[in-house]
Amino acid sequence: MGHPNAEALAVRAVRDDEELRLANNLMAQGDRRDALQLRRWLDEAGSVYPGDEREHTRLAVREGRIAGAVRLFSETMRLGEARLRVGGLGYLAVAGRSGDAVTAALLANSLQYLRAHDYHLALTFSASPTHRRHGFSVAFPDYSIVMEAVDAACLLPEPYRVRAAKPGDIPALQRLHAANDAGVACSLLRTQAHFRNRWPAWQDAAVLTDAQGRATAYCLGRPGRDAWEVDEVGVEDEASCRCVLAASAQA
């Protein structure tokens, strides 16, 4: 027997620009870290994300009002020599106290859509009981390394230099990312188009260069409440790791 409010829900793709605007607003409100930045990305860059279709934004509607929304992303994942088509479920948000019934309806509709369009896998960054009831299980560990700045601090060895990333670095960033993930199972392939789409975030990255000015590492970090938080690192060799530590400590 279903939830008493489930029958009143209809889940479908957004139909026009106004529904897309309302969906983006709801999804952005679910990001407590920076709702304004996410809303700007959804409005400006989200619609041109590689592989995006208008119908990838799914709505749960009850009595003519949006009760929830989720965004689907089309990605490619490595699994050994295989390349799998993956549907990522992101920014799932519900309005007010709509709760599990709306979440369950959005998940069920999204999985139905992905199956109908021949996706191999579905991926989400949540592990709630509702997600698990729809067949999701934990596949990737979430971990962090904490280091005191004084322990990371060291002189940047010659001839390396640190500078801000610029659009011309995108091919190098993509090359380093691809090289670092080449032997990692279940890593997502990232094209240069992905970097261009996310450039508002990547322009804050630090790039390390050698004597010839060639990029040998990158580090995407930002100031947190009481620490410098590094979201992603790409390195060419072991020497570049020391450079990343030095650059992070300086930041």
N, C-alpha and C positions, 0 to 999 in steps of 0.2 A: 504494500500500500504506500503510495507516494505522500510527500509532504502536502498538507492541506492547501498551501498556496501555489504548489507547483503547476496546477492546471491553468492558473490565471496567467502564467508566463508564456511569452512567445520569444524565441531566440532566432535571430536572423542577422544578415549583414546590414550595415548602415546603408541608407537609401539616398541621402543627399548631403550637401555640405553642412547644413545646419545640424543634422544628426551626428556627423563626424565631429563637428565642433563641440557638441555636448559630450560626446564619448571621450574626446581628448581631455576635456576639462575634468571629467570624473576620474579618468585614469591618472591624470597628473596629481590629483588631490591625494591619491594613495601613496605618493612618494614623499615621505616626511623629510627626506634629506634636502631636496631642492625641487619643490613642485613647480616653481616658475621656470626653471631651466628645462625640466622635462616637458612642460606644456609648450614651450617655444620649440623644442625639438620635434614633438609630435605634430605641431602645426606646420613647421617650415621644412624639416628634413624627413620626417616620418613618411610622408607621402611619396618620397623618391628613394626610400630605402631599397637596396638591391632586391629584386623579386617581389616587391610589394604590389598588392592589388587592393582596390577599394574594399572588396568583400572580406579582406583579412581582418577588418575591424568588425567584431561581432557584438551585437546588442541583446540584452535581455529586457523586454518591454512588458510592462504590466499596466493595463488601463491607460494606454497611450503615453505613459511616462517611462523614461529609461531607469531601470532598476539595477543595471550592471553592464559592464563592458569588458572586453578582453581583446588584446591585439595578437595576431598570429604573425610569425616571422618565418620566412622560407630560408633554410640554411643547408649547408652541405657538411657532413661529418665524416672524418676518417675512421675506418675500422679495418686495420691491416691495409691490404691493397684495395679494399672496397671503399666506395664513396656512396654514402647513404643520404637520401633526401629527408631532412628533418624539419618538422614543424615546431617552432618555439612558441610557447604560450607566455606572453608577457603582459605586465601592467594590469592584471585582473583586478577589478575594483567593483564594489557594490555600493549602492546609494543607501544612506541612512542605516537602518537596522534590518536590511533585507536578508542578510545571513546566508546560511548554508544552502537554502533552496535555490537561490540565484546562482551561487558559485557552482553548484552541482549542474544546473541547467546549462550554464556557459561551458563547463568542461565537457559535458556530454555532446553538445552541439559542435564544439571545436573538434573533438575527436572524430565525430561523424564526418565533418568537412574534410579533415586530413585523410581519412580512409578513402573517401570518395575521390580525392585528387591524388591518390597513389603515393602518399608519403610513407616512408619506411618506419619512422619513429616520431614520437612526440616528446618534447622536452620542456620542463618548466623549472623555475628556480624556487619552488615552494614544495614543502613536504607536509602539508596539513592533512588531517584525517580525511577530509573530503577528497583531496587529490589521491590519497592511497585507495580510497574506495573505488576510484575510477581506473585503477590499475597502475598508477605511478608508484615507483619505488626509488629509494635513494641510490643514486648511481655514482655521484662524485662527492668526495669529502670537501668540507669547507674548513680551511685552516688558515692560519696567519703566522708569520714570524715576527717577533717583537725584539727590537734591538735598541739599546740606549745609544743616543747620538754620539756620545763620547767614545763608545766602542766601535762605531762605524766610521768615525772621523779618521781620515788619513789624507796625506797630501796627494792630490791628483797627479799621478806619475806622468812625466814627460813622455811623449809629446801630445798627450791627450788634452782635449779641450771640451768644455761643456757650453752649450748654447741652447736657445729656445728652438723648438721645432718649427719648420716652415713648410708650406705646401710642396715645395720641391723635394722634401724628404720622404714623401709618401712611398715611392718605390722602394727605398731603403728600409722603411719601417715594415712594409709588407714582406720584404725579403727576410729580414731578421725574424719576424713572427713565424713565417712559414718554416724557416730552418729550425727554430727552437721547438716547434710542434711536430716536425716531420715524423718523429718516432713515438709520438704520444697517441695512444689509442683513444678514440672518442673525442678528439679535438676538432673544433669547428674550423673549416677553411675560411680564411678572410682575404678577400680580394682588395685591390687598390680602391675599388668603388666603396667598400665598407669604410676604409679610412677617410675617404673624401666625405662620405655621408656624416661621419662622426667628428668631422674636423673641429667644430666648436669645443669639443673636449680634448682632442689631440693637440691642438695648438698650444696647450699648456704643458706638453711633454718636454722633457729635456733630452737632447741628442748629444752623444759623445762622439767626437771625431778624432781621427789619428793625424799624423803629420801631413798627410796628403789631403786632409779635409774630408776623408771618407767616413761615413757613419758606421760605427762599430757596435753601438748599443743605444738603447733608448730606455727612458724611465718615465712612466706616467704617474705623477703623484699630485697630492693636494693637501692643504692644511686641514687637519682635523681639530677636534676640541682641545686636545693636549698632546698631539703627535703629528708627525708628517706621515700621511697615509699613502702608501704606494699600491696602486691598483694593478699595474702590469709592468713587466720588465722584459726586454729582449736583448740578448747579448750574442756577440760573435764568437767569443772565446773566454777562457778563464780570466785573462787579464782585464777584460771588460767588466767582469763582476766587481772587481775591486774599485773600478772607476764609478760604477753605479752606486756602490756604498758611499764613496766619497761625495758624490754629487748629492745623494739623498741627505747625508749628514749636513752638508753645507746649506741645503734648503731648509 
